[in-house]
């Protein structure tokens, strides 16, 4: 009786506030139409996972019954600010018992924000058991304004900047990751806590690797990989290929071009669902750049990019009549933007301690300098020319980067370049950072980063990454008194292999 009375008086616990979407006009016509279709599907669903992407690029969620989601859809749902406050090891990095120092008053006391589902992202997950749907949401303050720490909103703003110029950015995803087999053992809680990560999952390699694109190597994991590929197709993702890379059980997944926000949403869904489905099958998927496992090779995230005119639907990077090794003046200026901002925005594409191990001369196909060339995989920016399909591929990113921030940073830098009109060969090219602290320092000094993110998110990210780097340095001081480790450390493996 008490719970029913509470419902009458105060609404359903944790469910935003009545008519939050309508009160603040948070949906466009396409979202409103999609919401009507979602409501028709809810009779065939048991549970809904309401999801958002935290600053680290990890999916955070609450699961609600379908009948509760009917209210959540239009009222929003309350979420704790915790994911904005913790670093990758769950250490508190942003103060919340006093002024957080990032200009967001609602962080005081770790107060709730409101997550509003984007009905266009609603889909039923193709899995056995309870009929479960997934929907991504956008973060809002309680006064209906977009949350200053929302990564998805950053990408929305960048896309809006392109729209004002009658432009549309197009993104292709090319992602390397590791498939390993779980071997049992403890769940990793021993020694775990706030900022003290427990043991990583215990795994073994699924094949020897180092036979690039060998059909037999792929076939050795096909009993897992093929169902994963089929799952991605059923999720509506534009899968292009599943292939075996160099390392033991290292796979590459690529997608056909998408609009920018769709690509970032797809990346979050891809990583989350691959990890979860692999676990169900007794395996482990990791998007950590370089795990601490014998003979493993680093993984990268190669981000393919082009820009089309919304007036003519023409690829603005195309030059001439399909000329070889040719890119337009607009394309060269876009590349100039990528090169000139490569150092200061690197943190958004390579956000972990471990990610900087890949940017080393020993890994010949990972970029070590800020450069561009046609059809050269050793360059940071590789240009693939071919008439209407001409585009650029930035090879600097790591697979676990926040997809909204990584894509937004590329598009932001590219648009700055296009608007300046300065070609790639005439821009200054500061060197890439060689470590996480160096990347944070360059990021903090960047006016371009503040224009992209806004001051609150820029400062929040710097605090999160300072905390992560400081914990690593403290561990090294205790465990490696002889100096920095040349090999991947136990700390890195614990910190990233399971979470990512």
Secondary structure as GFF3:
##gff-version 3
##sequence-region A 1 500
A	DSSP	alpha_helix	2	10	.	.	.	ID=ss1
A	DSSP	alpha_helix	20	24	.	.	.	ID=ss2
A	DSSP	alpha_helix	29	41	.	.	.	ID=ss3
A	DSSP	three_ten_helix	42	44	.	.	.	ID=ss4
A	DSSP	beta_strand	47	53	.	.	.	ID=ss5
A	DSSP	beta_strand	59	65	.	.	.	ID=ss6
A	DSSP	alpha_helix	66	75	.	.	.	ID=ss7
A	DSSP	beta_strand	77	79	.	.	.	ID=ss8
A	DSSP	alpha_helix	82	85	.	.	.	ID=ss9
A	DSSP	three_ten_helix	105	110	.	.	.	ID=ss10
A	DSSP	beta_strand	113	117	.	.	.	ID=ss11
A	DSSP	three_ten_helix	119	121	.	.	.	ID=ss12
A	DSSP	beta_strand	123	124	.	.	.	ID=ss13
A	DSSP	beta_strand	132	140	.	.	.	ID=ss14
A	DSSP	alpha_helix	151	164	.	.	.	ID=ss15
A	DSSP	beta_strand	167	182	.	.	.	ID=ss16
A	DSSP	beta_strand	203	205	.	.	.	ID=ss17
A	DSSP	alpha_helix	215	219	.	.	.	ID=ss18
A	DSSP	alpha_helix	222	234	.	.	.	ID=ss19
A	DSSP	beta_strand	239	244	.	.	.	ID=ss20
A	DSSP	beta_strand	250	255	.	.	.	ID=ss21
A	DSSP	beta_strand	258	259	.	.	.	ID=ss22
A	DSSP	alpha_helix	260	280	.	.	.	ID=ss23
A	DSSP	beta_strand	283	286	.	.	.	ID=ss24
A	DSSP	beta_strand	301	309	.	.	.	ID=ss25
A	DSSP	alpha_helix	329	340	.	.	.	ID=ss26
A	DSSP	alpha_helix	346	349	.	.	.	ID=ss27
A	DSSP	three_ten_helix	354	357	.	.	.	ID=ss28
A	DSSP	beta_strand	372	374	.	.	.	ID=ss29
A	DSSP	beta_strand	381	384	.	.	.	ID=ss30
A	DSSP	three_ten_helix	387	389	.	.	.	ID=ss31
A	DSSP	beta_strand	391	397	.	.	.	ID=ss32
A	DSSP	alpha_helix	403	420	.	.	.	ID=ss33
A	DSSP	three_ten_helix	424	426	.	.	.	ID=ss34
A	DSSP	alpha_helix	436	444	.	.	.	ID=ss35
A	DSSP	alpha_helix	447	453	.	.	.	ID=ss36
A	DSSP	alpha_helix	455	479	.	.	.	ID=ss37
A	DSSP	alpha_helix	490	496	.	.	.	ID=ss38
###
